[in-house]
Amino acid sequence: MSEARNALRVAGMILLGIFVVMVGIPLVFKAVGIALGIVGTLIQLAVGLLYLAVILAVGYLILVGMRALLR
C-alpha cells in the first residue's frame, strides 16, 4: 500500500508540474509581449520626438535665413 501511495504521489507531482508548465509558459510569453510592446511604444515615441525636433530646427533655420536676407 505504501508503494502505491508513493507512486500516486509521484504521478500527482508530475501532473502538477505539467499543468504548471502548460499554464505558466503562455503567461510568461504574454508578460514578455507586454514588456516588448511597452518598449516598442517608447521607441516609437522617441522617434516621433526626433522627427518633431528636426522639423522645428529646419523651420528655425529657414526663419533665420529669411531674416538675414531681409536685413
C-alpha positions in Angstrom: 0.0 0.0 0.0 2.9 2.3 0.8 4.4 1.8 -2.6 1.1 2.6 -4.3 0.7 5.8 -2.3 4.3 6.8 -3.3 3.6 6.0 -7.0 0.4 8.1 -6.8 2.2 10.9 -5.1 4.9 10.9 -7.9 2.3 10.8 -10.6 0.5 13.7 -9.0 3.7 15.7 -8.8 4.4 15.0 -12.5 0.9 16.0 -13.5 1.1 19.2 -11.4 4.4 20.0 -13.0 3.0 19.5 -16.5 0.0 21.7 -15.5 2.3 24.5 -14.2 4.4 24.4 -17.4 1.3 24.4 -19.6 -0.2 27.4 -17.8 3.0 29.2 -16.9 4.7 29.4 -20.3 1.8 31.3 -22.0 1.7 33.7 -19.1 5.4 34.3 -19.3 5.2 34.9 -23.1 2.3 37.3 -22.6 4.3 39.2 -20.0 7.3 39.4 -22.3 5.0 40.5 -25.1 3.6 43.3 -23.0 7.1 44.4 -21.9 8.2 44.4 -25.5 5.1 46.3 -26.5 5.9 49.0 -23.9 9.5 49.2 -25.1 8.3 49.5 -28.7 5.9 52.2 -27.8 8.6 54.2 -26.0 11.0 53.8 -29.0 8.2 54.9 -31.3 7.6 58.0 -29.1 11.3 58.8 -29.1 11.5 58.6 -32.9 8.4 60.9 -33.2 10.1 63.4 -30.9 13.2 63.3 -33.0 11.2 64.0 -36.1 9.5 66.9 -34.4 12.8 68.3 -33.3 14.2 68.1 -36.8 11.2 69.8 -38.3 11.4 72.6 -35.7 15.2 73.0 -36.3 14.7 73.2 -40.1 11.8 75.7 -39.7 14.0 77.8 -37.4 16.9 77.8 -39.9 14.6 78.9 -42.7 13.2 81.6 -40.5 16.7 82.9 -39.5 17.8 82.7 -43.2 14.8 84.8 -44.3 15.5 87.3 -41.6 19.2 87.5 -42.6 18.2 88.1 -46.3 15.8 90.8 -45.4 18.3 92.9 -43.4 
